[in-house]
Amino acid sequence: MQIIINLIIEIIKFLIIIIPVLISVAYLTLAERKVIGYTQARKGPNIVGFYGLLQPLADGVKLFAKEMIIPSHVSIFLYFFAPILALTLALIVWGLMPLSYSSVMSDISLGILLIFALSSVGVYAILMSGWSSNSKYAFLGALRAAAQMISYEVSIGLIIISVILCVGSFNLIKIIQAQEQTIWFIFPLLPAGIMFFISCLAETNRAPFDLTEGESELVSGFNVEYSSMSFALFFLAEYSHIIFMSFLFTLIFLGGWSMPLLNLDIFFFFKSSSIIFLFIWVRTSFPRLRYDQLMHLLWKTYLPLSLGLVIIINSMIWALNALPPKLCF
């Protein structure tokens, strides 16, 4: 009986986190269209509901009520499993994110490693969607997406190592506590923070790195054969990942909920919202890169820079005798 009660409690805690995430994903689409609209001297959605606030609900009803067209040539099981896997992985990682000191579902020592392990598995959902569609355009888009995501995970991983060297732990809460006791890592690790943000743009397939959706040559990329509800699942997964990476950036470089004079949970959400705004702002400001420029930026620029950053930080910590007591596994 106690096992059942504990299971119900965990499910309720998971829903308390996931339902606000899904609502945030819906209204992020509205915020994005509003910001893009005003940068282009237009208003964006303003018809459905007061100030367009019901537009995300109307879009959701439209997507889930449309007829689902299933091509006759697809591998049916993988075709349906790919979007479900993408959304599931995008939501599971939220269970590891400490939104406040007292509200974390799984406070584990290897939290940062588990997050990137789950994020890496998301590549398989993209590959499955392209391969199961049995379309050369979808498959080419899936390969491009997989190459892009795997490439920039290398840069993100090396930047995370730089932070771990300063903290001495893989635990997410201890990363925030280290910044409470010293200074936000964005100040001493500013180059790492800039590279991490740009790598997040590429990891989430956002402009100017949205090459998986190159309309001119791929006709929407890996999800070209998806429609209605299955397309909406990919859409939800992408925007959930954008919000998650913004929260992760805030946690690693902006101190999470910490502020110089007062620590409040609302500061975590305010700082993360600012990073989300930067995601949208970049989309309105820069044209899409070519694929060779994308790979050149990583393998010839960010990879040597992030490797050098790890070596320099490690050397400075060693020279100043400032090594953390131990890595907490």
Sequence and secondary structure as in RCSB ss.txt:
>XXXX:A:sequence
MQIIINLIIEIIKFLIIIIPVLISVAYLTLAERKVIGYTQARKGPNIVGFYGLLQPLADGVKLFAKEMIIPSHVS
IFLYFFAPILALTLALIVWGLMPLSYSSVMSDISLGILLIFALSSVGVYAILMSGWSSNSKYAFLGALRAAAQMI
SYEVSIGLIIISVILCVGSFNLIKIIQAQEQTIWFIFPLLPAGIMFFISCLAETNRAPFDLTEGESELVSGFNVE
YSSMSFALFFLAEYSHIIFMSFLFTLIFLGGWSMPLLNLDIFFFFKSSSIIFLFIWVRTSFPRLRYDQLMHLLWK
TYLPLSLGLVIIINSMIWALNALPPKLCF
>XXXX:A:secstr
 HHHHHHHHHHHHHHHHHHHHHHHHHHHHHHHHHHHHHHTTS  S SSSGGGTTHHHHHHHHHHHS     TTS 
HHHHHHHHHHHHHHHHHGGGG  SSSS  S   TTHHHHHHHHHHHHHHHHHHHHHHTT HHHHHHHHHHHHHHH
HHHHHHHHHHHHHHHHHSB  HHHHHHHHHHS  TTTTTHHHHHHHHHHHHHHTT TTS GGG HHHHTTGGGTT
  HHHHHHHHHHHHHHHHHHHHHHHHHHS TT  SS   HHHHHHHHHHHHHHHHHHHHH     HHHHHHHIII
IIHHHHHHHHHHHHHHHHHTT   S  B 
